Amino acid sequence: MFHQSNWLKNIPHFEINSEAQRSFLVRHSSHEMQFATAEVTAMLLDTLGHKEHSQQLLNYYKAFNQHCLISRQRGGNAQI
């Protein structure tokens, strides 16, 4: 979307690490570069130097994923 709109060209933006791996296990996407909002926020926090906050958010996010998978009984032993 960013590259398709002239309206967005002058808005400051950050590049997402292309080597980052998705960990959103609750819903599956068809694209490898689709991340959950929490994942992107954690990447941005890390980029801005807030590494501790980034890691805390990722820890909460992993716990969320784990609890969601268990509640949906997708294999019962969901471990991340």
mmCIF file of the N, C-alpha and C atoms, coordinates in Angstrom:
data_MODEL
# 
_entry.id   MODEL 
# 
loop_
_atom_site.group_PDB 
_atom_site.id 
_atom_site.type_symbol 
_atom_site.label_atom_id 
_atom_site.label_alt_id 
_atom_site.label_comp_id 
_atom_site.label_asym_id 
_atom_site.label_entity_id 
_atom_site.label_seq_id 
_atom_site.pdbx_PDB_ins_code 
_atom_site.Cartn_x 
_atom_site.Cartn_y 
_atom_site.Cartn_z 
_atom_site.occupancy 
_atom_site.B_iso_or_equiv 
_atom_site.pdbx_formal_charge 
_atom_site.auth_seq_id 
_atom_site.auth_comp_id 
_atom_site.auth_asym_id 
_atom_site.auth_atom_id 
_atom_site.pdbx_PDB_model_num 
ATOM 1   N N  . MET A 1 1  ? 0.822  -1.187  0.000  1.00 0.00 ? 1  MET A N  1 
ATOM 2   C CA . MET A 1 1  ? 0.000  0.000   0.000  1.00 0.00 ? 1  MET A CA 1 
ATOM 3   C C  . MET A 1 1  ? 0.867  1.253   0.000  1.00 0.00 ? 1  MET A C  1 
ATOM 4   N N  . PHE A 1 2  ? 1.946  1.210   0.754  1.00 0.00 ? 2  PHE A N  1 
ATOM 5   C CA . PHE A 1 2  ? 2.813  2.375   0.870  1.00 0.00 ? 2  PHE A CA 1 
ATOM 6   C C  . PHE A 1 2  ? 3.363  2.795   -0.491 1.00 0.00 ? 2  PHE A C  1 
ATOM 7   N N  . HIS A 1 3  ? 3.774  1.827   -1.289 1.00 0.00 ? 3  HIS A N  1 
ATOM 8   C CA . HIS A 1 3  ? 4.384  2.130   -2.580 1.00 0.00 ? 3  HIS A CA 1 
ATOM 9   C C  . HIS A 1 3  ? 3.356  2.405   -3.679 1.00 0.00 ? 3  HIS A C  1 
ATOM 10  N N  . GLN A 1 4  ? 2.095  2.141   -3.410 1.00 0.00 ? 4  GLN A N  1 
ATOM 11  C CA . GLN A 1 4  ? 1.060  2.311   -4.417 1.00 0.00 ? 4  GLN A CA 1 
ATOM 12  C C  . GLN A 1 4  ? 0.320  3.634   -4.319 1.00 0.00 ? 4  GLN A C  1 
ATOM 13  N N  . SER A 1 5  ? 0.595  4.412   -3.297 1.00 0.00 ? 5  SER A N  1 
ATOM 14  C CA . SER A 1 5  ? -0.140 5.652   -3.102 1.00 0.00 ? 5  SER A CA 1 
ATOM 15  C C  . SER A 1 5  ? 0.801  6.857   -3.053 1.00 0.00 ? 5  SER A C  1 
ATOM 16  N N  . ASN A 1 6  ? 0.546  7.826   -3.911 1.00 0.00 ? 6  ASN A N  1 
ATOM 17  C CA . ASN A 1 6  ? 1.333  9.068   -3.880 1.00 0.00 ? 6  ASN A CA 1 
ATOM 18  C C  . ASN A 1 6  ? 1.109  9.839   -2.592 1.00 0.00 ? 6  ASN A C  1 
ATOM 19  N N  . TRP A 1 7  ? -0.027 9.653   -1.952 1.00 0.00 ? 7  TRP A N  1 
ATOM 20  C CA . TRP A 1 7  ? -0.349 10.360  -0.717 1.00 0.00 ? 7  TRP A CA 1 
ATOM 21  C C  . TRP A 1 7  ? 0.572  9.931   0.424  1.00 0.00 ? 7  TRP A C  1 
ATOM 22  N N  . LEU A 1 8  ? 1.095  8.740   0.357  1.00 0.00 ? 8  LEU A N  1 
ATOM 23  C CA . LEU A 1 8  ? 1.892  8.208   1.456  1.00 0.00 ? 8  LEU A CA 1 
ATOM 24  C C  . LEU A 1 8  ? 3.401  8.387   1.266  1.00 0.00 ? 8  LEU A C  1 
ATOM 25  N N  . LYS A 1 9  ? 3.829  8.890   0.135  1.00 0.00 ? 9  LYS A N  1 
ATOM 26  C CA . LYS A 1 9  ? 5.256  8.960   -0.174 1.00 0.00 ? 9  LYS A CA 1 
ATOM 27  C C  . LYS A 1 9  ? 6.062  9.816   0.800  1.00 0.00 ? 9  LYS A C  1 
ATOM 28  N N  . ASN A 1 10 ? 5.494  10.866  1.336  1.00 0.00 ? 10 ASN A N  1 
ATOM 29  C CA . ASN A 1 10 ? 6.239  11.774  2.212  1.00 0.00 ? 10 ASN A CA 1 
ATOM 30  C C  . ASN A 1 10 ? 6.067  11.471  3.697  1.00 0.00 ? 10 ASN A C  1 
ATOM 31  N N  . ILE A 1 11 ? 5.372  10.419  4.008  1.00 0.00 ? 11 ILE A N  1 
ATOM 32  C CA . ILE A 1 11 ? 5.172  10.041  5.405  1.00 0.00 ? 11 ILE A CA 1 
ATOM 33  C C  . ILE A 1 11 ? 6.388  9.246   5.880  1.00 0.00 ? 11 ILE A C  1 
ATOM 34  N N  . PRO A 1 12 ? 6.947  9.612   7.033  1.00 0.00 ? 12 PRO A N  1 
ATOM 35  C CA . PRO A 1 12 ? 8.088  8.839   7.547  1.00 0.00 ? 12 PRO A CA 1 
ATOM 36  C C  . PRO A 1 12 ? 7.686  7.377   7.753  1.00 0.00 ? 12 PRO A C  1 
ATOM 37  N N  . HIS A 1 13 ? 8.636  6.483   7.497  1.00 0.00 ? 13 HIS A N  1 
ATOM 38  C CA . HIS A 1 13 ? 8.337  5.064   7.641  1.00 0.00 ? 13 HIS A CA 1 
ATOM 39  C C  . HIS A 1 13 ? 9.592  4.301   8.048  1.00 0.00 ? 13 HIS A C  1 
ATOM 40  N N  . PHE A 1 14 ? 9.407  3.084   8.511  1.00 0.00 ? 14 PHE A N  1 
ATOM 41  C CA . PHE A 1 14 ? 10.492 2.193   8.897  1.00 0.00 ? 14 PHE A CA 1 
ATOM 42  C C  . PHE A 1 14 ? 10.446 0.960   8.016  1.00 0.00 ? 14 PHE A C  1 
ATOM 43  N N  . GLU A 1 15 ? 11.604 0.430   7.718  1.00 0.00 ? 15 GLU A N  1 
ATOM 44  C CA . GLU A 1 15 ? 11.672 -0.837  6.991  1.00 0.00 ? 15 GLU A CA 1 
ATOM 45  C C  . GLU A 1 15 ? 11.649 -1.964  8.020  1.00 0.00 ? 15 GLU A C  1 
ATOM 46  N N  . ILE A 1 16 ? 10.880 -2.997  7.724  1.00 0.00 ? 16 ILE A N  1 
ATOM 47  C CA . ILE A 1 16 ? 10.810 -4.171  8.602  1.00 0.00 ? 16 ILE A CA 1 
ATOM 48  C C  . ILE A 1 16 ? 11.932 -5.123  8.202  1.00 0.00 ? 16 ILE A C  1 
ATOM 49  N N  . ASN A 1 17 ? 12.564 -5.726  9.186  1.00 0.00 ? 17 ASN A N  1 
ATOM 50  C CA . ASN A 1 17 ? 13.639 -6.679  8.960  1.00 0.00 ? 17 ASN A CA 1 
ATOM 51  C C  . ASN A 1 17 ? 13.130 -7.831  8.086  1.00 0.00 ? 17 ASN A C  1 
ATOM 52  N N  . SER A 1 18 ? 13.694 -7.981  6.902  1.00 0.00 ? 18 SER A N  1 
ATOM 53  C CA . SER A 1 18 ? 13.228 -9.010  5.975  1.00 0.00 ? 18 SER A CA 1 
ATOM 54  C C  . SER A 1 18 ? 13.577 -10.412 6.448  1.00 0.00 ? 18 SER A C  1 
ATOM 55  N N  . GLU A 1 19 ? 14.456 -10.529 7.440  1.00 0.00 ? 19 GLU A N  1 
ATOM 56  C CA . GLU A 1 19 ? 14.811 -11.841 7.971  1.00 0.00 ? 19 GLU A CA 1 
ATOM 57  C C  . GLU A 1 19 ? 13.950 -12.242 9.157  1.00 0.00 ? 19 GLU A C  1 
ATOM 58  N N  . ALA A 1 20 ? 13.079 -11.358 9.590  1.00 0.00 ? 20 ALA A N  1 
ATOM 59  C CA . ALA A 1 20 ? 12.206 -11.669 10.722 1.00 0.00 ? 20 ALA A CA 1 
ATOM 60  C C  . ALA A 1 20 ? 11.257 -12.796 10.339 1.00 0.00 ? 20 ALA A C  1 
ATOM 61  N N  . GLN A 1 21 ? 10.946 -13.622 11.307 1.00 0.00 ? 21 GLN A N  1 
ATOM 62  C CA . GLN A 1 21 ? 10.049 -14.744 11.060 1.00 0.00 ? 21 GLN A CA 1 
ATOM 63  C C  . GLN A 1 21 ? 8.737  -14.518 11.788 1.00 0.00 ? 21 GLN A C  1 
ATOM 64  N N  . ARG A 1 22 ? 7.662  -14.828 11.101 1.00 0.00 ? 22 ARG A N  1 
ATOM 65  C CA . ARG A 1 22 ? 6.346  -14.697 11.699 1.00 0.00 ? 22 ARG A CA 1 
ATOM 66  C C  . ARG A 1 22 ? 6.180  -15.719 12.817 1.00 0.00 ? 22 ARG A C  1 
ATOM 67  N N  . SER A 1 23 ? 5.488  -15.336 13.846 1.00 0.00 ? 23 SER A N  1 
ATOM 68  C CA . SER A 1 23 ? 5.202  -16.282 14.918 1.00 0.00 ? 23 SER A CA 1 
ATOM 69  C C  . SER A 1 23 ? 3.710  -16.279 15.259 1.00 0.00 ? 23 SER A C  1 
ATOM 70  N N  . PHE A 1 24 ? 2.911  -15.678 14.406 1.00 0.00 ? 24 PHE A N  1 
ATOM 71  C CA . PHE A 1 24 ? 1.471  -15.616 14.636 1.00 0.00 ? 24 PHE A CA 1 
ATOM 72  C C  . PHE A 1 24 ? 0.872  -16.968 14.300 1.00 0.00 ? 24 PHE A C  1 
ATOM 73  N N  . LEU A 1 25 ? 0.512  -17.727 15.298 1.00 0.00 ? 25 LEU A N  1 
ATOM 74  C CA . LEU A 1 25 ? 0.075  -19.102 15.103 1.00 0.00 ? 25 LEU A CA 1 
ATOM 75  C C  . LEU A 1 25 ? -1.433 -19.266 15.147 1.00 0.00 ? 25 LEU A C  1 
ATOM 76  N N  . VAL A 1 26 ? -2.138 -18.237 15.562 1.00 0.00 ? 26 VAL A N  1 
ATOM 77  C CA . VAL A 1 26 ? -3.584 -18.350 15.741 1.00 0.00 ? 26 VAL A CA 1 
ATOM 78  C C  . VAL A 1 26 ? -4.312 -18.277 14.402 1.00 0.00 ? 26 VAL A C  1 
ATOM 79  N N  . ARG A 1 27 ? -3.839 -17.421 13.538 1.00 0.00 ? 27 ARG A N  1 
ATOM 80  C CA . ARG A 1 27 ? -4.448 -17.267 12.215 1.00 0.00 ? 27 ARG A CA 1 
ATOM 81  C C  . ARG A 1 27 ? -3.338 -17.357 11.182 1.00 0.00 ? 27 ARG A C  1 
ATOM 82  N N  . HIS A 1 28 ? -3.561 -18.078 10.116 1.00 0.00 ? 28 HIS A N  1 
ATOM 83  C CA . HIS A 1 28 ? -2.528 -18.261 9.099  1.00 0.00 ? 28 HIS A CA 1 
ATOM 84  C C  . HIS A 1 28 ? -2.755 -17.300 7.940  1.00 0.00 ? 28 HIS A C  1 
ATOM 85  N N  . SER A 1 29 ? -1.666 -16.749 7.433  1.00 0.00 ? 29 SER A N  1 
ATOM 86  C CA . SER A 1 29 ? -1.757 -15.852 6.284  1.00 0.00 ? 29 SER A CA 1 
ATOM 87  C C  . SER A 1 29 ? -1.116 -16.528 5.078  1.00 0.00 ? 29 SER A C  1 
ATOM 88  N N  . SER A 1 30 ? -1.429 -16.019 3.927  1.00 0.00 ? 30 SER A N  1 
ATOM 89  C CA . SER A 1 30 ? -0.892 -16.602 2.700  1.00 0.00 ? 30 SER A CA 1 
ATOM 90  C C  . SER A 1 30 ? 0.454  -16.007 2.320  1.00 0.00 ? 30 SER A C  1 
ATOM 91  N N  . HIS A 1 31 ? 0.904  -14.981 3.036  1.00 0.00 ? 31 HIS A N  1 
ATOM 92  C CA . HIS A 1 31 ? 2.167  -14.322 2.713  1.00 0.00 ? 31 HIS A CA 1 
ATOM 93  C C  . HIS A 1 31 ? 3.126  -14.427 3.890  1.00 0.00 ? 31 HIS A C  1 
ATOM 94  N N  . GLU A 1 32 ? 4.380  -14.715 3.600  1.00 0.00 ? 32 GLU A N  1 
ATOM 95  C CA . GLU A 1 32 ? 5.397  -14.814 4.644  1.00 0.00 ? 32 GLU A CA 1 
ATOM 96  C C  . GLU A 1 32 ? 5.687  -13.481 5.325  1.00 0.00 ? 32 GLU A C  1 
ATOM 97  N N  . MET A 1 33 ? 5.457  -12.376 4.624  1.00 0.00 ? 33 MET A N  1 
ATOM 98  C CA . MET A 1 33 ? 5.764  -11.069 5.199  1.00 0.00 ? 33 MET A CA 1 
ATOM 99  C C  . MET A 1 33 ? 4.550  -10.404 5.843  1.00 0.00 ? 33 MET A C  1 
ATOM 100 N N  . GLN A 1 34 ? 3.533  -11.178 6.189  1.00 0.00 ? 34 GLN A N  1 
ATOM 101 C CA . GLN A 1 34 ? 2.406  -10.628 6.940  1.00 0.00 ? 34 GLN A CA 1 
ATOM 102 C C  . GLN A 1 34 ? 2.637  -10.927 8.412  1.00 0.00 ? 34 GLN A C  1 
ATOM 103 N N  . PHE A 1 35 ? 2.726  -9.868  9.189  1.00 0.00 ? 35 PHE A N  1 
ATOM 104 C CA . PHE A 1 35 ? 2.989  -10.001 10.611 1.00 0.00 ? 35 PHE A CA 1 
ATOM 105 C C  . PHE A 1 35 ? 1.796  -9.499  11.412 1.00 0.00 ? 35 PHE A C  1 
ATOM 106 N N  . ALA A 1 36 ? 1.668  -9.992  12.620 1.00 0.00 ? 36 ALA A N  1 
ATOM 107 C CA . ALA A 1 36 ? 0.659  -9.485  13.542 1.00 0.00 ? 36 ALA A CA 1 
ATOM 108 C C  . ALA A 1 36 ? 1.094  -8.095  14.007 1.00 0.00 ? 36 ALA A C  1 
ATOM 109 N N  . THR A 1 37 ? 0.140  -7.295  14.419 1.00 0.00 ? 37 THR A N  1 
ATOM 110 C CA . THR A 1 37 ? 0.430  -5.933  14.880 1.00 0.00 ? 37 THR A CA 1 
ATOM 111 C C  . THR A 1 37 ? 1.440  -5.940  16.024 1.00 0.00 ? 37 THR A C  1 
ATOM 112 N N  . ALA A 1 38 ? 1.316  -6.891  16.942 1.00 0.00 ? 38 ALA A N  1 
ATOM 113 C CA . ALA A 1 38 ? 2.250  -6.967  18.071 1.00 0.00 ? 38 ALA A CA 1 
ATOM 114 C C  . ALA A 1 38 ? 3.663  -7.266  17.597 1.00 0.00 ? 38 ALA A C  1 
ATOM 115 N N  . GLU A 1 39 ? 3.799  -8.112  16.577 1.00 0.00 ? 39 GLU A N  1 
ATOM 116 C CA . GLU A 1 39 ? 5.129  -8.421  16.039 1.00 0.00 ? 39 GLU A CA 1 
ATOM 117 C C  . GLU A 1 39 ? 5.771  -7.182  15.424 1.00 0.00 ? 39 GLU A C  1 
ATOM 118 N N  . VAL A 1 40 ? 5.016  -6.445  14.643 1.00 0.00 ? 40 VAL A N  1 
ATOM 119 C CA . VAL A 1 40 ? 5.539  -5.236  14.001 1.00 0.00 ? 40 VAL A CA 1 
ATOM 120 C C  . VAL A 1 40 ? 5.892  -4.197  15.059 1.00 0.00 ? 40 VAL A C  1 
ATOM 121 N N  . THR A 1 41 ? 5.045  -4.039  16.052 1.00 0.00 ? 41 THR A N  1 
ATOM 122 C CA . THR A 1 41 ? 5.308  -3.082  17.124 1.00 0.00 ? 41 THR A CA 1 
ATOM 123 C C  . THR A 1 41 ? 6.592  -3.452  17.862 1.00 0.00 ? 41 THR A C  1 
ATOM 124 N N  . ALA A 1 42 ? 6.780  -4.735  18.139 1.00 0.00 ? 42 ALA A N  1 
ATOM 125 C CA . ALA A 1 42 ? 8.009  -5.183  18.809 1.00 0.00 ? 42 ALA A CA 1 
ATOM 126 C C  . ALA A 1 42 ? 9.231  -4.913  17.942 1.00 0.00 ? 42 ALA A C  1 
ATOM 127 N N  . MET A 1 43 ? 9.123  -5.138  16.628 1.00 0.00 ? 43 MET A N  1 
ATOM 128 C CA . MET A 1 43 ? 10.242 -4.855  15.724 1.00 0.00 ? 43 MET A CA 1 
ATOM 129 C C  . MET A 1 43 ? 10.573 -3.363  15.724 1.00 0.00 ? 43 MET A C  1 
ATOM 130 N N  . LEU A 1 44 ? 9.536  -2.531  15.716 1.00 0.00 ? 44 LEU A N  1 
ATOM 131 C CA . LEU A 1 44 ? 9.768  -1.079  15.732 1.00 0.00 ? 44 LEU A CA 1 
ATOM 132 C C  . LEU A 1 44 ? 10.391 -0.633  17.051 1.00 0.00 ? 44 LEU A C  1 
ATOM 133 N N  . LEU A 1 45 ? 9.903  -1.168  18.164 1.00 0.00 ? 45 LEU A N  1 
ATOM 134 C CA . LEU A 1 45 ? 10.502 -0.836  19.458 1.00 0.00 ? 45 LEU A CA 1 
ATOM 135 C C  . LEU A 1 45 ? 11.977 -1.206  19.479 1.00 0.00 ? 45 LEU A C  1 
ATOM 136 N N  . ASP A 1 46 ? 12.298 -2.382  18.948 1.00 0.00 ? 46 ASP A N  1 
ATOM 137 C CA . ASP A 1 46 ? 13.687 -2.820  18.887 1.00 0.00 ? 46 ASP A CA 1 
ATOM 138 C C  . ASP A 1 46 ? 14.525 -1.875  18.016 1.00 0.00 ? 46 ASP A C  1 
ATOM 139 N N  . THR A 1 47 ? 13.989 -1.509  16.864 1.00 0.00 ? 47 THR A N  1 
ATOM 140 C CA . THR A 1 47 ? 14.687 -0.602  15.954 1.00 0.00 ? 47 THR A CA 1 
ATOM 141 C C  . THR A 1 47 ? 14.953 0.751   16.603 1.00 0.00 ? 47 THR A C  1 
ATOM 142 N N  . LEU A 1 48 ? 14.014 1.204   17.429 1.00 0.00 ? 48 LEU A N  1 
ATOM 143 C CA . LEU A 1 48 ? 14.153 2.503   18.090 1.00 0.00 ? 48 LEU A CA 1 
ATOM 144 C C  . LEU A 1 48 ? 14.992 2.437   19.362 1.00 0.00 ? 48 LEU A C  1 
ATOM 145 N N  . GLY A 1 49 ? 15.538 1.257   19.659 1.00 0.00 ? 49 GLY A N  1 
ATOM 146 C CA . GLY A 1 49 ? 16.421 1.117   20.813 1.00 0.00 ? 49 GLY A CA 1 
ATOM 147 C C  . GLY A 1 49 ? 15.744 0.699   22.104 1.00 0.00 ? 49 GLY A C  1 
ATOM 148 N N  . HIS A 1 50 ? 14.490 0.352   22.048 1.00 0.00 ? 50 HIS A N  1 
ATOM 149 C CA . HIS A 1 50 ? 13.745 -0.078  23.240 1.00 0.00 ? 50 HIS A CA 1 
ATOM 150 C C  . HIS A 1 50 ? 13.707 -1.600  23.288 1.00 0.00 ? 50 HIS A C  1 
ATOM 151 N N  . LYS A 1 51 ? 14.893 -2.201  23.388 1.00 0.00 ? 51 LYS A N  1 
ATOM 152 C CA . LYS A 1 51 ? 15.015 -3.651  23.294 1.00 0.00 ? 51 LYS A CA 1 
ATOM 153 C C  . LYS A 1 51 ? 14.297 -4.387  24.425 1.00 0.00 ? 51 LYS A C  1 
ATOM 154 N N  . GLU A 1 52 ? 14.354 -3.861  25.627 1.00 0.00 ? 52 GLU A N  1 
ATOM 155 C CA . GLU A 1 52 ? 13.689 -4.516  26.759 1.00 0.00 ? 52 GLU A CA 1 
ATOM 156 C C  . GLU A 1 52 ? 12.171 -4.514  26.569 1.00 0.00 ? 52 GLU A C  1 
ATOM 157 N N  . HIS A 1 53 ? 11.615 -3.385  26.141 1.00 0.00 ? 53 HIS A N  1 
ATOM 158 C CA . HIS A 1 53 ? 10.178 -3.312  25.903 1.00 0.00 ? 53 HIS A CA 1 
ATOM 159 C C  . HIS A 1 53 ? 9.766  -4.206  24.739 1.00 0.00 ? 53 HIS A C  1 
ATOM 160 N N  . SER A 1 54 ? 10.605 -4.256  23.730 1.00 0.00 ? 54 SER A N  1 
ATOM 161 C CA . SER A 1 54 ? 10.346 -5.116  22.581 1.00 0.00 ? 54 SER A CA 1 
ATOM 162 C C  . SER A 1 54 ? 10.254 -6.576  23.024 1.00 0.00 ? 54 SER A C  1 
ATOM 163 N N  . GLN A 1 55 ? 11.212 -7.000  23.838 1.00 0.00 ? 55 GLN A N  1 
ATOM 164 C CA . GLN A 1 55 ? 11.222 -8.388  24.307 1.00 0.00 ? 55 GLN A CA 1 
ATOM 165 C C  . GLN A 1 55 ? 10.033 -8.678  25.215 1.00 0.00 ? 55 GLN A C  1 
ATOM 166 N N  . GLN A 1 56 ? 9.657  -7.725  26.063 1.00 0.00 ? 56 GLN A N  1 
ATOM 167 C CA . GLN A 1 56 ? 8.490  -7.910  26.928 1.00 0.00 ? 56 GLN A CA 1 
ATOM 168 C C  . GLN A 1 56 ? 7.228  -8.095  26.087 1.00 0.00 ? 56 GLN A C  1 
ATOM 169 N N  . LEU A 1 57 ? 7.063  -7.274  25.069 1.00 0.00 ? 57 LEU A N  1 
ATOM 170 C CA . LEU A 1 57 ? 5.897  -7.396  24.198 1.00 0.00 ? 57 LEU A CA 1 
ATOM 171 C C  . LEU A 1 57 ? 5.893  -8.751  23.500 1.00 0.00 ? 57 LEU A C  1 
ATOM 172 N N  . LEU A 1 58 ? 7.048  -9.186  22.992 1.00 0.00 ? 58 LEU A N  1 
ATOM 173 C CA . LEU A 1 58 ? 7.116  -10.495 22.335 1.00 0.00 ? 58 LEU A CA 1 
ATOM 174 C C  . LEU A 1 58 ? 6.802  -11.633 23.305 1.00 0.00 ? 58 LEU A C  1 
ATOM 175 N N  . ASN A 1 59 ? 7.231  -11.505 24.559 1.00 0.00 ? 59 ASN A N  1 
ATOM 176 C CA . ASN A 1 59 ? 6.918  -12.531 25.559 1.00 0.00 ? 59 ASN A CA 1 
ATOM 177 C C  . ASN A 1 59 ? 5.412  -12.608 25.809 1.00 0.00 ? 59 ASN A C  1 
ATOM 178 N N  . TYR A 1 60 ? 4.755  -11.464 25.950 1.00 0.00 ? 60 TYR A N  1 
ATOM 179 C CA . TYR A 1 60 ? 3.302  -11.451 26.118 1.00 0.00 ? 60 TYR A CA 1 
ATOM 180 C C  . TYR A 1 60 ? 2.606  -12.023 24.879 1.00 0.00 ? 60 TYR A C  1 
ATOM 181 N N  . TYR A 1 61 ? 3.132  -11.660 23.731 1.00 0.00 ? 61 TYR A N  1 
ATOM 182 C CA . TYR A 1 61 ? 2.559  -12.123 22.473 1.00 0.00 ? 61 TYR A CA 1 
ATOM 183 C C  . TYR A 1 61 ? 2.669  -13.643 22.327 1.00 0.00 ? 61 TYR A C  1 
ATOM 184 N N  . LYS A 1 62 ? 3.812  -14.200 22.697 1.00 0.00 ? 62 LYS A N  1 
ATOM 185 C CA . LYS A 1 62 ? 3.993  -15.649 22.643 1.00 0.00 ? 62 LYS A CA 1 
ATOM 186 C C  . LYS A 1 62 ? 3.034  -16.344 23.610 1.00 0.00 ? 62 LYS A C  1 
ATOM 187 N N  . ALA A 1 63 ? 2.867  -15.768 24.800 1.00 0.00 ? 63 ALA A N  1 
ATOM 188 C CA . ALA A 1 63 ? 1.921  -16.340 25.770 1.00 0.00 ? 63 ALA A CA 1 
ATOM 189 C C  . ALA A 1 63 ? 0.498  -16.284 25.216 1.00 0.00 ? 63 ALA A C  1 
ATOM 190 N N  . PHE A 1 64 ? 0.134  -15.184 24.573 1.00 0.00 ? 64 PHE A N  1 
ATOM 191 C CA . PHE A 1 64 ? -1.182 -15.055 23.944 1.00 0.00 ? 64 PHE A CA 1 
ATOM 192 C C  . PHE A 1 64 ? -1.397 -16.147 22.910 1.00 0.00 ? 64 PHE A C  1 
ATOM 193 N N  . ASN A 1 65 ? -0.410 -16.325 22.023 1.00 0.00 ? 65 ASN A N  1 
ATOM 194 C CA . ASN A 1 65 ? -0.508 -17.363 21.001 1.00 0.00 ? 65 ASN A CA 1 
ATOM 195 C C  . ASN A 1 65 ? -0.698 -18.738 21.623 1.00 0.00 ? 65 ASN A C  1 
ATOM 196 N N  . GLN A 1 66 ? 0.097  -19.025 22.634 1.00 0.00 ? 66 GLN A N  1 
ATOM 197 C CA . GLN A 1 66 ? 0.036  -20.330 23.284 1.00 0.00 ? 66 GLN A CA 1 
ATOM 198 C C  . GLN A 1 66 ? -1.331 -20.572 23.909 1.00 0.00 ? 66 GLN A C  1 
ATOM 199 N N  . HIS A 1 67 ? -1.860 -19.590 24.612 1.00 0.00 ? 67 HIS A N  1 
ATOM 200 C CA . HIS A 1 67 ? -3.165 -19.743 25.257 1.00 0.00 ? 67 HIS A CA 1 
ATOM 201 C C  . HIS A 1 67 ? -4.290 -19.877 24.225 1.00 0.00 ? 67 HIS A C  1 
ATOM 202 N N  . CYS A 1 68 ? -4.191 -19.132 23.141 1.00 0.00 ? 68 CYS A N  1 
ATOM 203 C CA . CYS A 1 68 ? -5.207 -19.244 22.090 1.00 0.00 ? 68 CYS A CA 1 
ATOM 204 C C  . CYS A 1 68 ? -5.199 -20.621 21.452 1.00 0.00 ? 68 CYS A C  1 
ATOM 205 N N  . LEU A 1 69 ? -4.015 -21.131 21.178 1.00 0.00 ? 69 LEU A N  1 
ATOM 206 C CA . LEU A 1 69 ? -3.923 -22.459 20.571 1.00 0.00 ? 69 LEU A CA 1 
ATOM 207 C C  . LEU A 1 69 ? -4.460 -23.537 21.499 1.00 0.00 ? 69 LEU A C  1 
ATOM 208 N N  . ILE A 1 70 ? -4.127 -23.433 22.751 1.00 0.00 ? 70 ILE A N  1 
ATOM 209 C CA . ILE A 1 70 ? -4.614 -24.410 23.720 1.00 0.00 ? 70 ILE A CA 1 
ATOM 210 C C  . ILE A 1 70 ? -6.128 -24.329 23.838 1.00 0.00 ? 70 ILE A C  1 
ATOM 211 N N  . SER A 1 71 ? -6.676 -23.109 23.869 1.00 0.00 ? 71 SER A N  1 
ATOM 212 C CA . SER A 1 71 ? -8.119 -22.958 24.009 1.00 0.00 ? 71 SER A CA 1 
ATOM 213 C C  . SER A 1 71 ? -8.869 -23.491 22.795 1.00 0.00 ? 71 SER A C  1 
ATOM 214 N N  . ARG A 1 72 ? -8.230 -23.477 21.651 1.00 0.00 ? 72 ARG A N  1 
ATOM 215 C CA . ARG A 1 72 ? -8.856 -24.008 20.432 1.00 0.00 ? 72 ARG A CA 1 
ATOM 216 C C  . ARG A 1 72 ? -8.581 -25.501 20.249 1.00 0.00 ? 72 ARG A C  1 
ATOM 217 N N  . GLN A 1 73 ? -7.776 -26.044 21.125 1.00 0.00 ? 73 GLN A N  1 
ATOM 218 C CA . GLN A 1 73 ? -7.410 -27.458 21.105 1.00 0.00 ? 73 GLN A CA 1 
ATOM 219 C C  . GLN A 1 73 ? -6.847 -27.880 19.751 1.00 0.00 ? 73 GLN A C  1 
ATOM 220 N N  . ARG A 1 74 ? -5.911 -27.097 19.266 1.00 0.00 ? 74 ARG A N  1 
ATOM 221 C CA . ARG A 1 74 ? -5.203 -27.411 18.014 1.00 0.00 ? 74 ARG A CA 1 
ATOM 222 C C  . ARG A 1 74 ? -4.011 -28.304 18.317 1.00 0.00 ? 74 ARG A C  1 
ATOM 223 N N  . GLY A 1 75 ? -4.243 -29.518 18.646 1.00 0.00 ? 75 GLY A N  1 
ATOM 224 C CA . GLY A 1 75 ? -3.130 -30.420 18.922 1.00 0.00 ? 75 GLY A CA 1 
ATOM 225 C C  . GLY A 1 75 ? -2.872 -30.583 20.405 1.00 0.00 ? 75 GLY A C  1 
ATOM 226 N N  . GLY A 1 76 ? -3.566 -29.859 21.237 1.00 0.00 ? 76 GLY A N  1 
ATOM 227 C CA . GLY A 1 76 ? -3.485 -30.049 22.671 1.00 0.00 ? 76 GLY A CA 1 
ATOM 228 C C  . GLY A 1 76 ? -2.180 -29.618 23.332 1.00 0.00 ? 76 GLY A C  1 
ATOM 229 N N  . ASN A 1 77 ? -1.026 -29.992 22.786 1.00 0.00 ? 77 ASN A N  1 
ATOM 230 C CA . ASN A 1 77 ? 0.265  -29.698 23.402 1.00 0.00 ? 77 ASN A CA 1 
ATOM 231 C C  . ASN A 1 77 ? 0.953  -28.524 22.723 1.00 0.00 ? 77 ASN A C  1 
ATOM 232 N N  . ALA A 1 78 ? 0.247  -27.471 22.476 1.00 0.00 ? 78 ALA A N  1 
ATOM 233 C CA . ALA A 1 78 ? 0.832  -26.326 21.765 1.00 0.00 ? 78 ALA A CA 1 
ATOM 234 C C  . ALA A 1 78 ? 1.970  -25.733 22.566 1.00 0.00 ? 78 ALA A C  1 
ATOM 235 N N  . GLN A 1 79 ? 3.177  -25.790 22.001 1.00 0.00 ? 79 GLN A N  1 
ATOM 236 C CA . GLN A 1 79 ? 4.335  -25.185 22.636 1.00 0.00 ? 79 GLN A CA 1 
ATOM 237 C C  . GLN A 1 79 ? 5.004  -24.266 21.654 1.00 0.00 ? 79 GLN A C  1 
ATOM 238 N N  . ILE A 1 80 ? 5.479  -23.177 22.165 1.00 0.00 ? 80 ILE A N  1 
ATOM 239 C CA . ILE A 1 80 ? 6.146  -22.187 21.305 1.00 0.00 ? 80 ILE A CA 1 
ATOM 240 C C  . ILE A 1 80 ? 7.563  -22.031 21.781 1.00 0.00 ? 80 ILE A C  1 
# 
